[in-house]
């Protein structure tokens, strides 16, 4: 998928929320981060080249801090949404 503005909606589970929160805030910038029972819920607009690359960058940066972090993410660009569980693509939906 070509670069541009993506909308990220993610559920992040971790055993170290205090450690990953600063890394998460730096990555999503002005996006919304809310605490959940097991980690964080995230909604943000992020500019990048591809959903796969941004998903990999986000999860890698979080796992540098806490190895037991998991990521369920949807990256939407235009009318296309790509879903991921950790690094694994789970499907593409065209609206």
N, C-alpha and C positions, 0 to 999 in steps of 0.2 A: 504494500500500500504506500502511496506517495506521502511525502511529508506534509505537515500542516498542523492545525490545531486539533487536538484530541480531547474528548471528554472522558475522564477516568472515573469509574465507580468501582470501589474496591472494598473488600472485607479482609482485614489483616489480623491474623491470630498469632499471638506471641506469649512467651512466658516472661518477657522482659519489657513491658510497655514503657517504663521510664527510660530505658536505654535507647529504644528505637524511635521514640517520639521526636527527638531533635533531628534525626536523620530524615524521618518522614516529613517533617515540617519544611526542611530545606528542599526536599525533592518536589513537593506539591506547591510550594510558594503560597499564593493567596487562596488556595483551595480550602474546603471545609474538612476538618478532621474532628471526628467525635469519638469519644471513648465508648467501647462496648464491653460486654462482660469478659470476653476473651482477648480483647485487643483494641482495634480501631475500625471505624467506618470512614471512608474517604470519598469525597466528590471534588474534582478539580478539573480545570482546563489547563492542558500542558501542550506546549509546542514541541514537536519532534518529527523524526523521519519515518518511523514505523511503529506500530503498536507492539510488535514482537521485541524490537530493540529497547523500547522504553520499559516494557514489562520486565525484561531481563535486567536492565539497569536498576530499576526500583528494587526488585527482589534481591539482587546481588548486594546492593548497598545495605539493605536491612539485615541480610544474613551475615554480613561482616561483623555486625554488632551482636546478633543473636541467631545462632544456627537453627533454632527450633521455630523460626517464623514461617508461616504459610501465607500465601496470597491468592485470593480469588478476585480476579479483576475483569472488568469489561472496558474496552477502549473503543470509543465511538468517534468516527471521522466521517462527516457527511451523513450518508444513509447506511453506512456499514459499521457493524459492531463485531469486534473480535473478543472472544472470551478465553481466559487462561486460568488454569489452576497451577500455581507455582510457575514453572517454566514451560509447562505443557499447553499447547493450543487446544481448546475444547470446542471450537467451532466459529464460523463466521455467519452472521445474520445480515441480510440485505433488507432494508425496509422499502 
